[in-house]
Structure formats: C-alpha cells, structure tokens
Amino acid sequence: MKLKFASMALGAVMAAAPAMADLVFPSLSYRTGPYAAGGIPFADGYADYFTLLNERDGGIGGVPIRMIECETGYNTAKGVECYESTKGEGALVYQPLSTGITYQLIPKATADDIPIHSMGYGRTSAANGEVFSHVFNYPGNYWDGASGAVNYLLETNGGDLKGKKIALVYHNSAYGKEPIRTLEELQKKHGYELSLLPVDHPGQEQKSQWLQIRRERPDFVLMWGWGVMNQVAVQEAANIRFPMENFIGIWWSGAEHDVLPAGAKANGFKALTFHNVGRDFPIFDDIQKYVVDAGKAAGAGDQVGNVLYNRGMYAAMLAAEAAKTAQGIHGTADITPSQMRDGMEALQIDEAKMTALGMPNFGPAFNVSCQNHGGPGLVGVTQWDAANQTWSLISDFKETDGEVIGALVAEDSAAYAAENNIEAACK
Amino acid sequence: MFYREAGDFKTNYADDNQTFPIRFDRYRYYAVMLFAFCAVPFLINDYWVNAIFLPFLIYAIAAIGLNILVGYCGQVSLGTGGFMAVGAYACYKLMTSFPEINIFIHVLLAGGVTALVGVLFGLPSLRIKGFYLAVATLAAQFFLVWLFNRVPWFYNYSASGQISAPERTVFGIAVTGPNTTAWAPYLFCLVILTLLAIVARNLTRGMQGRKWMAIRDMDIAAEIIGVNPLKAKLSAFAVSSFFIGVAGALFFSVYLGAVEVGEAFGINQSFLVLFMIIIGGLGSIFGSFAGAAFLVLMPVLLKNVLVGGLGWPTDIAAHLEFLIVGALIIVFLIAEPHGLAQLWRVAKEKLRLWPFPH
C-alpha cells in the first residue's frame, strides 16, 4: 500500500513538472486555519501584482512569471513540505509570512543558495547581512516596530514616559516574543514600566489577560498579535472600555478584518506600518483593468486595497524590483536564485522608482547593502476610523532608535554566527 | 497460493514462536527491509525525505510508543505532544551542552529523560482509569508546553524561544542541520525505528506484554493472578514515553530543525498520534506503521493530486483534504473498527485459502 501511495504521489509530482524559462515565485500562503484572515489578503495582493506584471508587461524583463502557491496553514511541518516541493522548480525567493517557518527555512535556504525575504517578520537580527547572507527583512523589522511604537508614545506624551505603564499583549510564540528584548532595553532608557501578557495559540481565549489589564490599568497597550487573536483582543479592549487611542498594534495587528467585528467601539485603534494604506494609488487602476476586470484576481477578488493586500502587493513589488536589479547585474533575463540574491542585496528603492510603478509615497526610500539587509526601519502609525471604515496614516514614516536596535542586532547575530560557525560574508 | 503453510514444518519452539511464522510472510519482510535499507537511500531526493519519509518514520516511532500504552496496556493518554516536547527539549539541551557526544546517544538519552517524566505523569493511572486518566494526561500536555514556553533555561535564553538544532554527525556524515544529504537523515531514522520496532515487538509478545494486556483486559483479575499493577502500569508509561521521547527528539533535530513548542507539540500532535493508532489498530505493531503511513501520506498525496495534478486552488484543496481524510477515518472505523491491522489480518486469512475458499 505504501508503494502504491508513493507511486501515485510521484505521478502527481511528475505531472506538475516545470516548464522552462520562467521566473518562479513560490507563495507559501495560508488560506485556511486560524490565521487565514491575515493570510488571504496578503496572498491575494502578492498574486495579483505578479498577474499584473504578466498581463501588462509580459513578466519581468520579458520573462513570464510563474507563481506557485502552496498552502502552509501557518504550520511549520507543512511549510517544510511546501519548501521542498517548490525549491526544485527554480524558486527565486521565499516569503513564508510566518516567523516560525522563516526560522526553519533560514539555515535550509542558505544551504540551498536561495534567498528569503521576511518583510517585517522573521528573525530580526537577519538585518545583519554579514551573518545572514541569504535572509533579508527590509524595509523594517519587529525591533524597529517596538522602538517606533515607543517613539510615537514619547512624541504624543511630550517626550517623557517616566512612570507610565505599558503592557505588551503578545502571541506566545517566536513571533510575539521578538519585541520583548527591545522593549526591555528601551525601558531602561525611558523609564516606563513594562508588563508582559502572553496569549497562547490561536488566541481566542484572552479573558484573563484583559482582566489583568483592567486591574493594572496600564497607560498604553501594545499588541503583537496575528490571525484571530487580533479581533478578539480589540473586542476585549472594547469590552473593558480601554481607550482605543492608547492601544497600538504591530503592523500584523492592524487590518480591516481585525477591527470590523468590534464595530464602532474599535474607533481610534492604532497600528504601526511600514508602507502606505488605502486605494489612492495609480497602480490600483491597472490592477482593476488588467487583473480584476479580466477575471484573473486571486482568491475571491474582494480584498483589493485592504491593508494586508497592499502589503502583499508591496512584497511582490520589492521582489520584482530585486529581480529586475538582478537581471541588470548579471545581464541575463532568466536569473537563478543565487543571482536573485545579488539583486536583492543591490536593491535600491527611491521615490522616482515608486512613482514610475504607480505607487508614489507607498513606502520609504531605501538601499540594501551587503552589510545591511534590514533597510532603514522607518515606522509610521495608522489609525482606524470606524465610521468611514478606513485606515489612515496619522504619523509619517520616522526613524527608530538605531543605537539600541543596532546593538541588539549585533549581539543576536553574533550569537547565531557563533552557534553555526559563520564567518563574516561581506568583503 | 500465497501464505501457504503446507510444507512449512517447524521443528523447534524458536521457529514456532517467530514473528513471521509463515515463510512467504518472512521473505516479504526481508524484502521490505532490504528495499528500505539498500534501495530507498539511492532513490530519494530532499522532497521525498523531508515531506514523506521522515515524518512517516518518526510518527511510526511515536505511534508504536503510544500503542504500547493505549493499545497494549489500556491506559488512555492525551499527553503525547507534551512527551514529544520533553524528548525534543532534552535532545536540544544535550546537543548544545555536550556537542562532542554522538547524536545517536543524545536521542536515546532524550528518550530516557522522557521515560522518567512519563513515569511521573503515569502515577495518577494507579488511582484513576479511562476518561479520567485521559484528562490527567491532558493536564500533562498543557503543563509541559507551558513549562517549555515559560522557563528560558530550556531554550538557552534565546530571544524568540525557538530551539534550533545545530549540525551533528554520525560517522562524519551530517544527520542534522541544513547541510544533510537526503539519505543520511533517512537512514538514521530508519535504523532507530527498526531497532525500536524490534524491541517493541519482543516486549509485547513476552512476559511484560502479557502483563500489560492482562491489565488492559481486566485489572482486578490481573492483580489476582499475580500481576503487580504498579509495576505493569508504570513500566508501560516508561516504555511508551521512551519511544515517544525518541520520536520527539528526532522530530525536532532531524525533521524540522527548529521548533516552537506550542506550535509543533500542541494538543493537535497528541490527537494526531492517537488517531494514527486508532486507525492503524490498537494493540498491533503493524497497525502503528499503517496508521502513521495513512495519516502522513494521505494529506501529501491528496495535496499533490488536487493542486499539482488537477490544478485546483490551494484553499479548496486544503479544505477538501480535511473532508476526505475525515470521511475516510469514519469509513474505516465503521467498516473495520479494529483498524488497518485487522484488515491486513483478514486479508492474510483470505489469501491463505485463496483461490479455494471452501
């Protein structure tokens, strides 16, 4: 029986054998499970941008794009299966949209010479390109997020947080634990009080955490949540009448589906971001024309312009620009994963480029280098308007505490380098 | 025609008591072993190893372990995920504390640590039975996961709470870490599985296994005929946890390479292994293999057929996968409540007589 299964599975794999001369972008998405609410719009945005490039420009540099979607369900074991099944097809870059899967892929992909782009998630110290040669997390990471949130609070409180209480509600996983160290360092510097409230997977049960918040009355609540955890947290905050304008989510905790269930009570909830929100960009006309109206939109096609859709689109745009850069460097249109890595390392995004792509002021301008895989770490703040059901940018992209973060990145990446005997990669 | 006993004479007790008394069956077993050890390593690539063979081999170890406890000794356990986590974290601590010692020994030691923890959580089984015991082991599941999340010593104070396996070698060939060649981790797991399966088979058909089965069938009667329930139950917990701990250690170090305790060793894992032995067949070593194969291979096969073969959207395929696997489980349990192992037994009985059933 085992053999029969095996031969059938082999047949199925063979049936999906690759066609030659295309640029393969795997999309390790999750449209099922407790994190699907966030996974679907991101995957749709990622897919639609590549569809747009194929339909409008005939791919990148004349070579068509082939996107392979693989369902991970936010599960690491399935993530491994997806990685192994797609890497043989010439996958150029992996964007797993899961910190757990990213951790797992970092050593594997590095050994296989395939780059990973964990945009705003994954292992923060991967910003150090000397150690993590194949991992990129530009334009911002969790520690920038933590510092950005604290900076925003400083700014709105006259530059002083002494004696204020900040509570961090976080997903009890590698993802949620990332900001803790930064917040603790910043605590020493700014003198606020930090309390930590972990929420276990998947996050539907948060009564006790919010009871504690009600009792301790922190001045501000930060949240590192994802999936169903976000909407539950917003609802619970509304239930204990916590002032929404003092409740700030990381960029993974601030999309439409997170706040809509709480209705008008969610008004004023804030979230960090590293890219712009809304549909006010010329690119959406093209997406409407070439993708949605042509019936080629991914998924149900109802996510266009959502926060996470925009993020997926932004991720695809950065990948496509890196591929273009790689084509330029190596003088070939049909690039390999290794050449793609060079392209990512030489990526330059400026305002003129984004305007030409129909995305003016969509994200920060930045340059990637061999040493710095993390980008500038500029963080903005958005706020939810429940009456109009829109997110709007209320604080522009600003610098974060590079001194504190830089030291932490150096420390954590040095520990990784020591564990794995990695020599500095840059010349 | 097949499975013929005619002419297969046994002249001593050892022959009569062997695992595969029928000659055809025995040769089939040798052929499978030969194929698994000598042919498969040359045929597989990364995908086959990481998506199919490693999960199958490792879950088979866990399923054998749980089968000893649930199938042979009748003590229901929902703590498998937690015990696998103990194995994984023990292996991680050993690997990082004593890097010069062979990984093979670490894996076995991790099993030993899990056995101790298993005995500890098995103590309530002396007082409570059935569903109540299941709830007690469920507590172990939640407690252990909480513990590994809570105490930074277990994950060497890393910022994210993740543990990742450094590269370790056996005879100079890497079996953990990213730079492995496909066959090395496969053979490593296969050797351990083979050893443990032989141990399990011989334990369960010997005196110890009979004690366990006596406890399972009726504990008061067993006590009257001289089986010590304390020793029998705790030894079942120890042996079962040893197997599960080894599976957890391999799951972390060889298969995934980096794990997060809540995600990799959550309650889902406990249910998955329990389903494996229920579908495969309680109280059967072969059933553990069959159940593991069914629940590991079925989703991968369905995914490849639906997405790769038919080109369906991934979300519909993923949902259908749940439906189909769920429906198959129900069908199997209605058609054959004793699992795949019983189907196999019936098939063998039929084959013995075939083609002249009367």
Interface residues (C-beta under 8 A of the other chain):
Chain A: M1 K2 F5 A6 M8 A9 G11 A12 V13 A15 A16 S29 R31 T32 A36 I40 E69 C70 E71 G73 N75 T76 A77 V80 E81 E84 S85 K87 G88 T99 G100 Y103 Q104 P107 K108 T110 A111 D112 R123 N172 S173 A174 Y175 K177 E178 I180 R181 P198 D200 H201 G299 D412 A415 E419 N420
Chain B: N45 D46 Y47 N50 A51 I52 P55 N149 S158 A159 S160 G161 Q162 S164 P166 E167 G177 P178 N179 Y255 L256 G257 A258 V259 E260 G262 E263 A264 G266 A290 A293 L297 M298 V300 L301 K303 N304 V305 V307 G308 G309 P313 T314 D315 A317 A318 H319
